[in-house]
Structures are given as C-alpha cells and as structure tokens.
C-alpha cells in the first residue's frame, strides 16, 4: 500500500466530490434513473481517481484491483457511513478487489517491489476478514527480505519499503515478523535521513498501528512524533500526497480538529484553491 505514494491528494478532492449532500439531493428527486446515474458517476470518478494515482489514465471506468484501490476502499469504508458505503456500491468494489488476487510466483518475482501487491492483498484480506486469503509463503519473504540485505540498506526510499513490509507482516506473518523486529529501529534511522520519507513513515505508522482506524490504541510517543513533524515541517516543500497522508492519519485518530491537523488542511486547500475542494475537505473533517 506504499508506493506509488500518490494516492491521497486526489483521494481527498474526489472522495466527496459526489458527497453525501449530493447523494441526498439526488435521492430527493425520487427517480431510480437519476439515483442510478449518480452512483455510476461516483464510480467513474473513483475509477478515474485511481487511474490518475497510478499515473495511467484509462479510457473507461475500469481499473485492475491493486494495493492503491484496496487502500482507498478501506479508507472510504472508514470515513463514509455504512449505509452510504453500500449504496455507493463501494462494498461491491471491495469484495471484487479482495477476490481477484493472484498467487505469488517466487521463481518470477524475486525483487523487493514485486512483493508489494501480493503482500498488500494478503494484508487487506485479513484486515477485512475475507473468506479468500491468498497468502505469501514465508519462504518467499525470507528469500526476498534477507537479513543481510536489510543490514546493508542505506537508501531511505528502500528502507521505507522494507519497513512497511515488516509492519504488514505483524498481521500477515506474526511469528516471522518477530524475527525481524530488531531491524525496525535501524530502518527508521535510515528513513529519518530523508524528511519526506520520514513523513510518510509517520502516517503509515498510524495506518498500521490502528489497522486503518479499526483500533485507536496508538502510543503517545508516535502521536507526539507526528505532531512534532507537522509543527516543524515546511509543508510547502512536501509532496501533496505526503501532506494528505498525514491529514488522513489525524482523521483516523479522530484528531482532525487539532491545530496541527488544521495546518495540514490549510496547506491542502492552498494547493487546491477551489471552493468545491474546500467544501469537500470540510465535510471530511466534520464527518
């Protein structure tokens, strides 16, 4: 669910472009045709969002299920009222995304990034208690995530990928993850050398520790680091996706009205100087 790390800025501006307010208005017309058109429009916007996030604009509203799609649907499920999540047909998209998985082929996928979509699918299937879980074999993880390779890693970007995998494994491979726990502090020290990568780590720390908002028992230390980062960071120099990831982290913690979260919201509104975006962001914040 990491990388491509560009999912959230457009997610924020599109999430409620077809908002609950718009939906209620459409329903007030009391015609099945208009309601159907509205849902279709929302699905197309959502698919277009995902295509844009993957930097591969599609000619229709379809998109292959992947980590970005599963992440977005998980966040939509967290933020939208259950009734709307079902009425928007997102529950059907989630079921489709979780069902269409592939078995990891170790002999053709041996590099670090190739592991991502399979491990992500495994993670989200467990997170949603899905009946079909395509597991990544432990022997594959041990081969790709060699301890020698981890100890020699110096690139913050690669360290962030490895760190994310190890965090995911807390859910997917809890026993194996304990064998790698000792490397987390080292990886974090490498990631911290790059301020942007460190910002992503802090947001994903919230995502993983809370299981995307299902739990709220985040340590005070992690929350303190998150606040310190946002307070001191030059948000103008951060990628929009990093800023939005951080805002989503506050939202998952139900602290979106804090001073630091509002600083993120203001930065996002400046980046999208559009009344419609600001209205949608306020609706997300208030929701």
Secondary structure, 3 states (H helix, E strand, C coil): CCCCCCCHHHHHHHHCCCCHHHHHHHHHCCCHHHHHHHHHHHHHHHHHHHHHHCCCCCCCCCCCCCHHHHHHHHHHHHHCCHHHHHHCCHHHHHHHHHHCCCCCCCCCCCCCHHHHHHHHHHHHHHHCCCCCCCCCCHHHHHHHCCHHHHHHCCCHHHHHHHHHHHHHHHHHCHHHHHHHHHHHHHHHHHHCCCHHHHHHHHHHHHHHHCCCCCCCCCCHHHHHHHHHHHHHCCHHHCCHHHHHHHHHHHHHCCCCCCHHHHHHHHHHHHHCCCHHHHHHHHHHHHC
